[in-house]
Amino acid sequence: MLKASEPMEPPAADARTDEQLTVKAGAGDKEAFRELVERHKSYIFTLLLQMIGHREAAEDLAQDVFLKLYRSLGHYRAESKFTTWLYRIAANTATDYKRAKARHPLSRLLERLGRELKVRPAAHGEHDPARQAVAKEGQELMLRLLGELPDKYKLILFLYHYRQLAVQEIAEIAEIPVKTVETRLYRGKALLKQKWMEANPHETRPVME
């Protein structure tokens, strides 16, 4: 069973690119395919875990993602970034799983994120435990409110804020127009801010902006 690993060190300057490895793997080079898996298995597992909220299922789905990748190597075209192609396979795999099982809603993503995200750094004079506890509560509230947003905003906000992907790449992964991504980012952040203000009227600055 595939397990998440610690983030790998960036490839050396003379290392083969993902695209070069994909061509080699498509020609039957098993070592090239193994290197692709080693490079990306940690992120794919994390993405799947955030989307479905179940560790064992995420491990199994990660296996499926790389199996689908292996079977699709002959269809890869270099005009698309390898990572965009791989992340799309992962996102579609998670979506198919959720539709089939209908018991791990995407809002679970936020519950898992709450355990991983660090509390916003304290401002000057906010280093005492009481103030840090307040900041942590604010972060947890934000995550819960994000989980209440309509589904069409959740993955977009996750990829943009937590994975820091560009709008163009998010559009390719989600298979929607760039303009739609921009609109959902704008509306999703506005909805989140509105929910934050309703839940916490004495705080003027949301934890995530």
Sine and cosine of phi, psi and omega as CSV:
sin_phi,cos_phi,sin_psi,cos_psi,sin_omega,cos_omega
0.00,0.00,0.71,-0.71,-0.04,-1.00
-0.95,0.32,0.76,-0.65,0.01,-1.00
-0.90,-0.43,0.50,-0.87,0.08,-1.00
-0.94,0.35,0.57,-0.82,0.02,-1.00
-0.87,-0.49,0.17,-0.99,0.08,-1.00
-0.91,0.41,0.55,-0.84,0.02,-1.00
-0.80,0.60,0.70,-0.71,-0.05,-1.00
-0.99,0.15,0.41,-0.91,0.09,-1.00
-0.93,0.37,0.54,-0.84,0.03,-1.00
-0.84,0.55,0.59,-0.81,-0.01,-1.00
-0.86,0.51,0.50,-0.87,0.05,-1.00
-0.91,0.42,0.33,-0.94,-0.10,-1.00
-0.86,0.52,-0.51,0.86,-0.04,-1.00
-0.99,-0.11,0.15,0.99,0.01,-1.00
-0.95,0.32,0.45,-0.89,0.03,-1.00
-0.95,0.33,0.59,-0.81,0.01,-1.00
-0.96,0.28,0.25,-0.97,0.08,-1.00
-0.84,0.53,-0.66,0.75,-0.03,-1.00
-0.90,0.43,-0.65,0.76,0.05,-1.00
-0.91,0.41,-0.65,0.76,0.03,-1.00
-0.90,0.43,-0.60,0.80,0.00,-1.00
-0.90,0.44,-0.67,0.74,0.05,-1.00
-0.88,0.48,-0.71,0.70,0.02,-1.00
-0.88,0.47,-0.71,0.71,-0.01,-1.00
-0.90,0.44,-0.61,0.79,0.03,-1.00
-0.91,0.42,-0.39,0.92,0.03,-1.00
-1.00,0.00,0.08,1.00,0.07,-1.00
0.97,-0.22,0.13,0.99,0.00,-1.00
-0.98,0.19,0.98,-0.19,-0.06,-1.00
-0.93,0.37,-0.53,0.85,0.03,-1.00
-0.91,0.41,-0.60,0.80,0.04,-1.00
-0.91,0.42,-0.66,0.75,0.03,-1.00
-0.91,0.41,-0.65,0.76,0.03,-1.00
-0.86,0.51,-0.63,0.78,0.01,-1.00
-0.92,0.40,-0.61,0.79,0.07,-1.00
-0.87,0.48,-0.69,0.73,0.02,-1.00
-0.89,0.46,-0.72,0.70,-0.01,-1.00
-0.88,0.47,-0.60,0.80,-0.01,-1.00
-0.92,0.39,-0.59,0.81,-0.24,-0.97
-0.89,-0.46,-0.08,1.00,-0.12,-0.99
-0.91,0.41,-0.54,0.84,-0.02,-1.00
-0.91,0.42,-0.73,0.68,-0.01,-1.00
-0.92,0.38,-0.66,0.75,-0.01,-1.00
-0.88,0.47,-0.70,0.72,0.05,-1.00
-0.86,0.51,-0.72,0.70,-0.02,-1.00
-0.88,0.47,-0.71,0.71,0.02,-1.00
-0.86,0.51,-0.72,0.69,0.00,-1.00
-0.90,0.43,-0.65,0.76,0.01,-1.00
-0.88,0.47,-0.69,0.73,0.00,-1.00
-0.90,0.43,-0.57,0.82,-0.07,-1.00
-0.98,0.21,-0.56,0.83,-0.07,-1.00
-0.92,-0.39,-0.29,0.96,0.14,-0.99
0.96,0.29,0.37,0.93,-0.05,-1.00
-0.64,-0.77,0.91,-0.42,-0.15,-0.99
-0.88,0.48,-0.77,0.64,-0.06,-1.00
-0.90,0.43,-0.64,0.77,0.04,-1.00
-0.91,0.42,-0.62,0.79,0.02,-1.00
-0.90,0.44,-0.62,0.78,0.04,-1.00
-0.90,0.44,-0.69,0.72,0.01,-1.00
-0.91,0.41,-0.66,0.75,-0.01,-1.00
-0.93,0.38,-0.53,0.85,0.06,-1.00
-0.88,0.47,-0.64,0.77,0.10,-1.00
-0.86,0.51,-0.69,0.73,0.00,-1.00
-0.89,0.46,-0.65,0.76,-0.02,-1.00
-0.86,0.51,-0.73,0.68,-0.03,-1.00
-0.96,0.29,-0.45,0.89,0.12,-0.99
-0.92,0.38,-0.70,0.72,0.06,-1.00
-0.88,0.47,-0.64,0.77,0.04,-1.00
-0.87,0.50,-0.74,0.67,-0.03,-1.00
-0.86,0.51,-0.67,0.74,-0.03,-1.00
-0.95,0.31,-0.32,0.95,-0.07,-1.00
-0.98,-0.22,0.05,1.00,-0.08,-1.00
-0.82,0.57,-0.59,0.81,-0.02,-1.00
-0.93,0.36,-0.25,0.97,-0.03,-1.00
-0.99,-0.15,-0.05,1.00,-0.04,-1.00
-0.93,0.37,0.69,-0.72,0.06,-1.00
-0.85,-0.53,0.76,-0.65,-0.16,-0.99
-0.91,0.42,-0.23,0.97,0.00,-1.00
-0.93,0.37,-0.28,0.96,0.07,-1.00
-0.96,-0.29,0.68,-0.73,0.06,-1.00
-0.86,0.50,0.62,-0.79,0.01,-1.00
-0.86,0.51,-0.70,0.72,-0.05,-1.00
-0.90,0.44,-0.60,0.80,0.05,-1.00
-0.88,0.48,-0.69,0.72,0.03,-1.00
-0.89,0.46,-0.72,0.69,-0.02,-1.00
-0.91,0.42,-0.70,0.71,-0.02,-1.00
-0.91,0.42,-0.54,0.84,0.05,-1.00
-0.91,0.40,-0.67,0.75,0.06,-1.00
-0.86,0.52,-0.70,0.72,-0.02,-1.00
-0.90,0.43,-0.72,0.70,-0.01,-1.00
-0.89,0.46,-0.67,0.74,0.02,-1.00
-0.92,0.39,-0.59,0.81,0.04,-1.00
-0.90,0.44,-0.69,0.73,0.03,-1.00
-0.91,0.42,-0.65,0.76,0.01,-1.00
-0.90,0.44,-0.68,0.73,0.03,-1.00
-0.89,0.46,-0.65,0.76,0.01,-1.00
-0.88,0.47,-0.71,0.70,-0.02,-1.00
-0.90,0.43,-0.61,0.79,0.02,-1.00
-0.91,0.40,-0.61,0.79,-0.03,-1.00
-0.96,0.28,-0.65,0.76,-0.10,-1.00
-1.00,-0.06,-0.61,0.79,0.04,-1.00
0.80,0.60,0.60,0.80,0.02,-1.00
-0.70,-0.71,0.07,1.00,0.07,-1.00
-0.78,-0.63,0.97,0.23,-0.07,-1.00
-0.86,0.51,0.43,-0.90,-0.04,-1.00
-0.89,0.46,-0.37,0.93,0.01,-1.00
-0.89,0.45,-0.34,0.94,0.08,-1.00
-0.88,0.48,-0.42,0.91,0.05,-1.00
-0.77,0.64,-0.69,0.72,-0.06,-1.00
-0.94,0.34,-0.56,0.83,0.05,-1.00
-0.89,0.46,-0.66,0.75,0.02,-1.00
-0.94,0.35,-0.65,0.76,0.00,-1.00
-0.87,0.49,-0.57,0.82,-0.03,-1.00
-0.86,0.51,-0.44,0.90,0.01,-1.00
-0.99,0.12,-0.32,0.95,-0.10,-1.00
-0.98,-0.20,-0.54,0.84,-0.09,-1.00
-0.96,0.29,0.60,-0.80,0.06,-1.00
-0.99,0.12,0.46,-0.89,0.07,-1.00
-0.92,0.40,0.60,-0.80,0.04,-1.00
-0.81,0.58,0.73,-0.69,-0.02,-1.00
-0.80,0.61,0.67,-0.74,-0.02,-1.00
-0.95,0.32,0.61,-0.79,0.08,-1.00
-0.97,0.23,0.10,-1.00,-0.01,-1.00
-0.83,0.56,0.77,-0.63,0.03,-1.00
1.00,0.07,0.13,0.99,-0.03,-1.00
-0.90,-0.43,0.60,0.80,-0.07,-1.00
-1.00,-0.09,-0.06,1.00,-0.01,-1.00
-0.98,0.18,0.43,-0.90,-0.09,-1.00
-0.84,0.54,-0.59,0.81,-0.04,-1.00
-0.90,0.45,-0.71,0.71,-0.01,-1.00
-0.94,0.35,-0.59,0.81,0.04,-1.00
-0.91,0.41,-0.59,0.81,0.04,-1.00
-0.90,0.44,-0.64,0.77,0.04,-1.00
-0.89,0.46,-0.68,0.73,0.02,-1.00
-0.88,0.47,-0.66,0.76,0.01,-1.00
-0.90,0.43,-0.66,0.75,0.03,-1.00
-0.88,0.47,-0.61,0.79,0.03,-1.00
-0.90,0.44,-0.65,0.76,0.03,-1.00
-0.89,0.45,-0.69,0.73,-0.01,-1.00
-0.91,0.41,-0.61,0.80,0.05,-1.00
-0.89,0.45,-0.69,0.72,0.01,-1.00
-0.86,0.51,-0.68,0.73,0.00,-1.00
-0.90,0.44,-0.65,0.76,0.02,-1.00
-0.91,0.42,-0.67,0.74,0.01,-1.00
-0.91,0.41,-0.61,0.79,0.05,-1.00
-0.88,0.47,-0.59,0.81,0.03,-1.00
-0.92,0.39,-0.29,0.96,0.01,-1.00
-1.00,0.00,-0.11,0.99,0.00,-1.00
-0.94,0.35,0.40,-0.91,0.10,-1.00
-0.83,0.56,0.53,-0.85,-0.08,-1.00
-0.81,0.59,-0.59,0.81,-0.11,-0.99
-0.91,0.41,-0.26,0.97,0.02,-1.00
-0.99,-0.12,-0.37,0.93,-0.21,-0.98
-0.92,0.39,-0.80,0.60,-0.04,-1.00
-0.91,0.42,-0.60,0.80,0.02,-1.00
-0.87,0.49,-0.74,0.67,0.00,-1.00
-0.91,0.41,-0.60,0.80,0.01,-1.00
-0.89,0.45,-0.77,0.64,-0.03,-1.00
-0.91,0.42,-0.58,0.81,-0.06,-1.00
-0.97,0.24,-0.74,0.67,-0.11,-0.99
-1.00,0.06,-0.63,0.77,-0.12,-0.99
-0.99,-0.12,-0.45,0.89,0.08,-1.00
-0.97,-0.26,-0.18,0.98,0.09,-1.00
0.82,0.57,0.68,0.74,0.06,-1.00
-0.99,0.12,0.45,-0.89,0.04,-1.00
-0.96,0.29,0.42,-0.91,-0.03,-1.00
-0.85,0.53,-0.65,0.76,0.00,-1.00
-0.87,0.50,-0.69,0.73,-0.02,-1.00
-0.94,0.34,-0.60,0.80,0.06,-1.00
-0.87,0.49,-0.67,0.74,0.01,-1.00
-0.88,0.48,-0.65,0.76,0.00,-1.00
-0.93,0.36,-0.63,0.78,0.00,-1.00
-0.93,0.38,-0.72,0.70,-0.04,-1.00
-0.99,0.16,-0.18,0.98,-0.01,-1.00
0.85,0.53,0.76,0.65,0.08,-1.00
-0.71,-0.71,0.34,-0.94,0.00,-1.00
-0.90,0.44,0.46,-0.89,0.04,-1.00
-0.84,0.55,-0.67,0.74,-0.01,-1.00
-0.87,0.50,-0.58,0.81,0.03,-1.00
-0.93,0.38,-0.65,0.76,0.06,-1.00
-0.86,0.50,-0.73,0.68,-0.02,-1.00
-0.88,0.48,-0.66,0.75,0.01,-1.00
-0.90,0.43,-0.68,0.73,-0.02,-1.00
-0.94,0.35,-0.57,0.82,0.10,-1.00
-0.88,0.47,-0.73,0.69,-0.03,-1.00
-0.89,0.45,-0.76,0.65,-0.04,-1.00
-0.94,0.34,-0.62,0.78,0.01,-1.00
-0.90,0.44,-0.69,0.72,0.03,-1.00
-0.91,0.41,-0.59,0.81,0.03,-1.00
-0.91,0.41,-0.67,0.74,0.04,-1.00
-0.90,0.44,-0.66,0.75,0.00,-1.00
-0.89,0.45,-0.68,0.73,0.02,-1.00
-0.89,0.45,-0.65,0.76,0.01,-1.00
-0.89,0.46,-0.71,0.71,0.03,-1.00
-0.89,0.45,-0.63,0.77,0.02,-1.00
-0.87,0.49,-0.72,0.69,-0.03,-1.00
-0.91,0.41,-0.58,0.81,0.03,-1.00
-0.94,0.35,-0.60,0.80,-0.03,-1.00
-0.99,0.12,-0.40,0.92,-0.10,-0.99
-0.63,-0.78,0.93,0.36,-0.14,-0.99
-0.90,0.43,-0.31,0.95,-0.04,-1.00
-1.00,0.00,-0.09,1.00,0.01,-1.00
-0.95,-0.31,0.84,-0.55,-0.09,-1.00
-1.00,0.00,-0.35,0.94,-0.08,-1.00
-0.90,-0.43,0.91,-0.41,0.07,-1.00
-0.88,0.47,0.43,-0.90,0.00,-1.00
-0.91,0.42,-0.62,0.78,0.04,-1.00
-0.90,-0.43,0.83,-0.55,0.01,-1.00
-0.87,-0.50,0.00,0.00,0.00,0.00
